[in-house]
Amino acid sequence: FQYASEINDFLLKPLSQIAIENRSHRRLIFTGLAEGFLNHIHIGMYSGFILAFPIIAWQIYFFIAPGLYRSEKKVIIPFFIASPLLFIIGSALAYYYLIPSAWRFFLSFEQHGNIPILLEARISEYLSTVLEIVIGFGIAFQLPLIMIILVKLGILTTYTLSSKRKYAIVAIFIIAAILTPPDVFSQISLAIPLLLLYEISLLICHKFENKKE
């Protein structure tokens, strides 16, 4: 919350860069008296979750560790180390690639005729959308770890995962719809990387099974 203004400026960069490229003037508004204050609280909460994610991941491990055998702990620990890294990669992909592309797409529907139709978004709506996309991508990029852990623990097999691929595709699009704002562009932008991660995870899981044999 202390650095909400600085975080706010960082999250507004994609929109401000597009404004500079198009030599246009942009502004965001708030329509409720307390909206600006509540927006700072939301930024603090979302940013706190992102910064705390590595600690959250380790706390989950410490919670389940007492119920695991030593061999199972050796399998899971490396993945809990990789989990924050995948979260960062997913969040960075969303912030540096998806969000600028999405904003350019949506702003292309502005009209500059006799009666201009221009975007003047509410600040709370804009920042909630950005943070939901960033966090959604970070969480979604945990998919390979979950698949590999389940295969290494013998709960699933690569045959099961590959034979149920059509169900996995449907599930991935449902997850993308839940984790992104309600527009097709964002959903597809998350679903495609998840599908690629699913296939890559299958290849990795297949190698693990071959090593066991």
Kinemage of the C-alpha trace (Angstrom):
@kinemage 1
@onewidth
@group {chain A} dominant
@subgroup {mainchain}
@vectorlist {calphas} color= white
{ca phe a 1} P 0.000 0.000 0.000
{ca gln a 2} L 2.921 2.339 0.779
{ca tyr a 3} L 4.152 2.045 -2.836
{ca ala a 4} L 0.705 1.924 -4.499
{ca ser a 5} L 1.389 5.092 -6.539
{ca glu a 6} L 4.646 3.701 -7.959
{ca ile a 7} L 3.000 0.353 -8.737
{ca asn a 8} L 0.105 2.226 -10.320
{ca asp a 9} L 2.516 4.069 -12.658
{ca phe a 10} L 4.174 0.765 -13.602
{ca leu a 11} L 0.834 -0.853 -14.461
{ca leu a 12} L -0.183 2.169 -16.555
{ca lys a 13} L 2.960 1.976 -18.732
{ca pro a 14} L 1.452 -0.252 -21.465
{ca leu a 15} L -1.365 2.233 -22.026
{ca ser a 16} L 0.892 5.289 -21.808
{ca gln a 17} L 3.344 3.802 -24.342
{ca ile a 18} L 0.515 3.213 -26.807
{ca ala a 19} L -0.577 6.824 -26.287
{ca ile a 20} L 2.967 8.008 -27.059
{ca glu a 21} L 3.134 5.820 -30.190
{ca asn a 22} L -0.198 7.163 -31.452
{ca arg a 23} L 0.536 10.729 -30.297
{ca ser a 24} L -2.772 10.760 -28.474
{ca his a 25} L -3.851 12.000 -25.075
{ca arg a 26} L -5.052 9.396 -22.581
{ca arg a 27} L -6.615 9.683 -19.181
{ca leu a 28} L -8.289 7.368 -16.703
{ca ile a 29} L -11.089 8.482 -14.437
{ca phe a 30} L -12.811 7.442 -11.232
{ca thr a 31} L -16.502 8.069 -10.713
{ca gly a 32} L -16.918 7.292 -7.021
{ca leu a 33} L -15.637 9.496 -4.218
{ca ala a 34} L -13.790 6.642 -2.494
{ca glu a 35} L -12.781 4.815 -5.685
{ca gly a 36} L -9.260 6.249 -5.803
{ca phe a 37} L -8.583 5.194 -2.212
{ca leu a 38} L -10.071 1.715 -2.704
{ca asn a 39} L -7.991 1.355 -5.854
{ca his a 40} L -4.803 1.827 -3.784
{ca ile a 41} L -6.003 -0.868 -1.375
{ca his a 42} L -6.632 -3.294 -4.248
{ca ile a 43} L -3.189 -2.582 -5.704
{ca gly a 44} L -1.631 -3.272 -2.301
{ca met a 45} L -3.503 -6.565 -1.915
{ca tyr a 46} L -2.754 -7.878 -5.412
{ca ser a 47} L 0.894 -6.773 -5.282
{ca gly a 48} L 1.274 -8.293 -1.834
{ca phe a 49} L 0.040 -11.625 -3.186
{ca ile a 50} L 2.508 -11.505 -6.098
{ca leu a 51} L 5.474 -10.683 -3.836
{ca ala a 52} L 4.412 -13.278 -1.277
{ca phe a 53} L 3.869 -16.078 -3.815
{ca pro a 54} L 7.262 -17.793 -3.198
{ca ile a 55} L 6.515 -17.843 0.544
{ca ile a 56} L 2.975 -19.098 -0.091
{ca ala a 57} L 4.357 -21.935 -2.250
{ca trp a 58} L 6.760 -22.995 0.494
{ca gln a 59} L 4.047 -22.793 3.143
{ca ile a 60} L 1.958 -25.192 1.041
{ca tyr a 61} L 4.949 -27.540 0.938
{ca phe a 62} L 5.464 -27.322 4.713
{ca phe a 63} L 1.758 -28.133 5.177
{ca ile a 64} L 1.856 -31.327 3.085
{ca ala a 65} L 5.449 -32.392 3.913
{ca pro a 66} L 4.594 -34.292 7.143
{ca gly a 67} L 2.381 -36.663 5.122
{ca leu a 68} L 5.050 -37.463 2.505
{ca tyr a 69} L 7.701 -40.177 2.391
{ca arg a 70} L 11.321 -39.096 2.039
{ca ser a 71} L 11.395 -40.209 -1.604
{ca glu a 72} L 8.270 -38.149 -2.305
{ca lys a 73} L 9.827 -35.091 -0.659
{ca lys a 74} L 12.846 -35.410 -2.963
{ca val a 75} L 10.477 -35.373 -5.926
{ca ile a 76} L 8.416 -32.361 -4.828
{ca ile a 77} L 11.062 -29.955 -3.430
{ca pro a 78} L 12.618 -29.055 -6.842
{ca phe a 79} L 9.177 -28.229 -8.196
{ca phe a 80} L 8.363 -25.886 -5.335
{ca ile a 81} L 11.622 -24.097 -6.126
{ca ala a 82} L 10.612 -23.848 -9.815
{ca ser a 83} L 7.067 -22.710 -8.997
{ca pro a 84} L 7.929 -19.019 -8.273
{ca leu a 85} L 10.075 -18.926 -11.420
{ca leu a 86} L 7.176 -20.132 -13.580
{ca phe a 87} L 4.891 -17.635 -11.865
{ca ile a 88} L 7.279 -14.811 -12.800
{ca ile a 89} L 7.570 -16.055 -16.393
{ca gly a 90} L 3.789 -16.245 -16.783
{ca ser a 91} L 3.257 -12.810 -15.236
{ca ala a 92} L 5.996 -11.246 -17.382
{ca leu a 93} L 4.513 -12.788 -20.547
{ca ala a 94} L 1.153 -11.260 -19.665
{ca tyr a 95} L 2.533 -7.809 -18.823
{ca tyr a 96} L 5.063 -7.380 -21.646
{ca tyr a 97} L 3.269 -9.212 -24.481
{ca leu a 98} L -0.433 -9.890 -23.931
{ca ile a 99} L -1.505 -6.621 -22.314
{ca pro a 100} L 0.054 -4.261 -24.933
{ca ser a 101} L -1.364 -6.430 -27.756
{ca ala a 102} L -4.799 -6.528 -26.112
{ca trp a 103} L -4.853 -2.764 -25.558
{ca arg a 104} L -3.939 -2.078 -29.194
{ca phe a 105} L -6.723 -4.418 -30.311
{ca phe a 106} L -9.386 -2.834 -28.106
{ca leu a 107} L -8.304 0.744 -28.880
{ca ser a 108} L -8.588 0.014 -32.592
{ca phe a 109} L -12.380 0.262 -32.149
{ca glu a 110} L -12.190 3.949 -31.281
{ca gln a 111} L -13.699 6.284 -33.849
{ca his a 112} L -12.563 9.824 -34.638
{ca gly a 113} L -15.473 11.029 -36.749
{ca asn a 114} L -17.791 13.972 -36.214
{ca ile a 115} L -18.761 12.479 -32.868
{ca pro a 116} L -15.631 10.796 -31.500
{ca ile a 117} L -15.965 7.503 -29.654
{ca leu a 118} L -12.971 7.331 -27.314
{ca leu a 119} L -11.909 5.251 -24.343
{ca glu a 120} L -12.066 6.890 -20.938
{ca ala a 121} L -11.806 3.858 -18.666
{ca arg a 122} L -12.291 3.873 -14.915
{ca ile a 123} L -8.969 3.473 -13.093
{ca ser a 124} L -10.335 0.667 -10.897
{ca glu a 125} L -11.580 -1.283 -13.907
{ca tyr a 126} L -8.307 -0.859 -15.783
{ca leu a 127} L -6.017 -1.881 -12.932
{ca ser a 128} L -8.230 -4.790 -11.843
{ca thr a 129} L -8.105 -6.123 -15.402
{ca val a 130} L -4.314 -5.785 -15.598
{ca leu a 131} L -3.708 -7.434 -12.228
{ca glu a 132} L -6.168 -10.259 -12.898
{ca ile a 133} L -4.420 -11.037 -16.191
{ca val a 134} L -0.925 -10.901 -14.635
{ca ile a 135} L -1.834 -13.080 -11.651
{ca gly a 136} L -3.969 -15.397 -13.791
{ca phe a 137} L -1.042 -16.088 -16.132
{ca gly a 138} L 1.294 -16.656 -13.185
{ca ile a 139} L -1.056 -19.207 -11.613
{ca ala a 140} L -1.838 -20.897 -14.943
{ca phe a 141} L 1.877 -21.456 -15.608
{ca gln a 142} L 1.933 -23.861 -12.638
{ca leu a 143} L 0.274 -26.463 -14.905
{ca pro a 144} L 3.510 -28.245 -15.958
{ca leu a 145} L 4.610 -28.640 -12.340
{ca ile a 146} L 1.276 -30.125 -11.316
{ca met a 147} L 1.321 -32.608 -14.199
{ca ile a 148} L 4.928 -33.678 -13.640
{ca ile a 149} L 4.447 -34.120 -9.883
{ca leu a 150} L 1.339 -36.282 -10.423
{ca val a 151} L 3.195 -38.461 -12.921
{ca lys a 152} L 6.323 -38.797 -10.769
{ca leu a 153} L 4.206 -39.799 -7.760
{ca gly a 154} L 2.433 -42.412 -9.866
{ca ile a 155} L -1.004 -40.808 -9.544
{ca leu a 156} L -1.253 -40.263 -13.321
{ca thr a 157} L 0.498 -41.670 -16.382
{ca thr a 158} L 1.424 -40.038 -19.664
{ca tyr a 159} L -0.912 -42.481 -21.417
{ca thr a 160} L -3.825 -41.196 -19.328
{ca leu a 161} L -2.879 -37.560 -19.967
{ca ser a 162} L -2.440 -38.046 -23.724
{ca ser a 163} L -5.585 -40.198 -24.158
{ca lys a 164} L -7.664 -37.577 -22.315
{ca arg a 165} L -6.218 -34.696 -24.333
{ca lys a 166} L -9.604 -33.563 -25.688
{ca tyr a 167} L -10.911 -33.186 -22.125
{ca ala a 168} L -7.730 -31.337 -21.163
{ca ile a 169} L -8.269 -28.860 -24.021
{ca val a 170} L -11.793 -28.113 -22.805
{ca ala a 171} L -10.542 -27.763 -19.217
{ca ile a 172} L -7.759 -25.391 -20.322
{ca phe a 173} L -10.233 -23.090 -22.095
{ca ile a 174} L -12.470 -23.127 -19.018
{ca ile a 175} L -9.491 -22.239 -16.792
{ca ala a 176} L -8.503 -19.461 -19.231
{ca ala a 177} L -12.055 -18.094 -19.105
{ca ile a 178} L -11.975 -18.047 -15.294
{ca leu a 179} L -8.523 -16.479 -14.928
{ca thr a 180} L -8.907 -13.735 -17.549
{ca pro a 181} L -11.377 -10.880 -18.147
{ca pro a 182} L -14.562 -11.859 -20.043
{ca asp a 183} L -13.305 -11.295 -23.573
{ca val a 184} L -12.326 -13.865 -26.182
{ca phe a 185} L -8.955 -12.248 -26.959
{ca ser a 186} L -7.621 -12.640 -23.401
{ca gln a 187} L -9.008 -16.150 -23.040
{ca ile a 188} L -7.384 -17.405 -26.243
{ca ser a 189} L -4.129 -15.612 -25.383
{ca leu a 190} L -3.922 -17.624 -22.156
{ca ala a 191} L -5.304 -20.884 -23.572
{ca ile a 192} L -2.705 -21.160 -26.370
{ca pro a 193} L 0.366 -20.988 -24.045
{ca leu a 194} L -1.349 -23.446 -21.680
{ca leu a 195} L -1.920 -25.888 -24.530
{ca leu a 196} L 1.762 -25.623 -25.476
{ca leu a 197} L 2.763 -26.128 -21.832
{ca tyr a 198} L 0.496 -29.171 -21.655
{ca glu a 199} L 2.217 -30.775 -24.651
{ca ile a 200} L 5.704 -29.897 -23.358
{ca ser a 201} L 4.775 -31.342 -19.954
{ca leu a 202} L 3.679 -34.572 -21.647
{ca leu a 203} L 7.100 -34.895 -23.283
{ca ile a 204} L 8.869 -34.258 -19.960
{ca cys a 205} L 6.611 -36.755 -18.147
{ca his a 206} L 7.305 -39.351 -20.841
{ca lys a 207} L 11.063 -38.972 -20.249
{ca phe a 208} L 10.572 -39.430 -16.493
{ca glu a 209} L 8.617 -42.632 -17.112
{ca asn a 210} L 11.299 -43.954 -19.450
{ca lys a 211} L 13.957 -43.343 -16.767
{ca lys a 212} L 11.916 -45.350 -14.268
{ca glu a 213} L 11.745 -48.264 -16.710
